[in-house]
Amino acid sequence: MDLYLPIAEMSVNALVIILLGGAVGFLSGMFGVGGGFLTTPFLIFYGIPPAVAVASSATQITGSSVSGALAYWERGQVDVKMGGVLVAGGLVGAGMGQALFRLLQDLGQVDVVISLIYVLFLAVIGALMLRDALAGLAARRSGRSPATRARRHLPWVAALPWRMRFPRSGLYISPLAPLLLGALVGMLTAIMGIGGGFIMVPAMVYVLGMRAQAVVGTSLFQIIFVTAATTLLHATASKTVDIVLALMLLVGGVVGAQFGVRAAQAMPPDRLRLALALLVLGVAARLAFGLTLTPAEPFALFEGA
Amino acid sequence: MRPGTLRLLALLPLWMFLAGAAPIGLITQLSQARIDINTTFRGAELLVFGAIQYPRGATPDQLPDIAVVVRGPSAPVTVRQKARIAGIWVNAQAQRFESVPGFYAVAATRPIAEIADERTTAIYEIGIRNLQLSPASGGDDSIVRRFEAGLIAARQKAGLFAERPGGVQLTRDVLYAARIALPAAVPVGDYAAEIHLIRDGRVLASTSAPFVIDKSGFERWVYVNAQEHSLAYGLAAVSAALLAGALAAAVTRRRW
């Protein structure tokens, strides 16, 4: 079934888009990640203009994060204070990211830079996750409980001034650290069309040293606001939000997430983390390969630029 | 000079007079004056048809050629050549063209090179190679040509530039018809179909018919709102996403 997208100005196969949303939803239900890091590259690969792919993917993530965040909210696993600080940083970052995105568009390098940033982040995060998952698996096999971390958070985080209490997260740290983290992730949201959960969650654990129970809920809470702000920024500045595309992705995503949650319950958590790590590394490898591949089209056209 | 030739020469002013009094003409019509892009738009086909009006209704022995040119709104385009830098393909050297039609298709009764010489086809911009794309100044001529070839190849691959020799059918030497395929990726805007009648390498008559390609219904509504009420549109997109998410949460509540 072909459907014409009013903003992307092209005809797409609705089934493919909904299936993509479903596959990403499945993964997000299974691993608790937003899946933007899969949606955006695939949309671009499918032929959707990068600017539209990034903006519409952000809109889709807003929706897909809500159901998860609500579930965590009911269990009291959202640190609103910490989330607020992260959102504040995220909004600043999203604004900067939007400006950077425009600059890259003017330079005609947006697709290359997006791919490069993806490769870099996915490779680093994937490698970290792989190390963790393998360590967990090895520990379980030998019957030991995984080694507990000696340090709560990184020393430079503890050294920052104006410390504040974040009771739900079990932290007494300066808000500057989460503010910076939020800004970094917000910037990536605007440039890459991702929620940033796969960066935010490890950073909250390893950099800030947050209590594990509050991490995912707070990350989702933050993602809702930052992706919503990103949608608004893209809608007003570059006018590249395709509401039809975003809703199609959402429909697939909502259904896919159900199956993902079910699948996750049948799988041991360490295996799950290993699978996610391999998936992330796989996407990174594919993108890196794509960058070095001799392009079929030696020329690229940029309209109106 | 032989007498026969002399007689022919004597007839020439008379022929010119008659031709001038009743010049060869073209009547043209399009299948649609407006092409709507709606939700199910997958491209369209435009039928350009009409009749040749010969002086005093007499069809000549030597049939003229017809060239049909359909062009869309022009816009500046920057072409960037990809180059390998440190193993990675990036967009390197660039060349800007000031007026590139968003769509350009030409159909003719015969290959364009056989119909008229380069000068004539260049004047009337008949044929993709004859498009005046107005390259921004400063570039080396050979480099500009290389980028122009790249631009044309990319547009041809997308179906936005097309050349179809033999795409115009003549029926009973009088009626002509050409089908122009418009792909799903056609830009919206004001279009024109130009029809040229060519004989002995000269354009004897030209006519043109305008048409519009625009989004309609829901697509138009979404597009206009995104452009003119962008903040409200953005808020609507966010609300729709939030609602869908909340709905999904409500449906699956029993799980949590």
Interface residues (C-beta under 8 A of the other chain):
Chain A: D2 L3 Y4 P6 I7 E9 M10 S11 T59 Q60 T62 G63 S64 S65 V66 S67 L70 A71 E74 R75 G108 Q109 D111 V112 L116 I224 A228 T231 L232 H234 A235 T236 K239 V241 I243 V244 A246 L247 L250 V251 V254 A257 Q258 V261 L291 T292 L293 T294 P295 E297 P298 F299 A300 L301 F302 E303 G304 A305
Chain B: I37 N38 T39 T40 F41 R42 G43 A75 P76 V77 T78 V79 R80 Q81 K82 G87 I88 W89 V90 N91 A94 F147 G150 L151 A153 A154 R155 K157 A184 A185 P187 V188 K215 F218 E219 R220 V222 Y223 A226 Q227 S230 L231 Y233 G234 L235 A236 A237 V238 A240 A241 L242 L243 A244 G245 A246 L247 A248 A249 T252 R255 W256
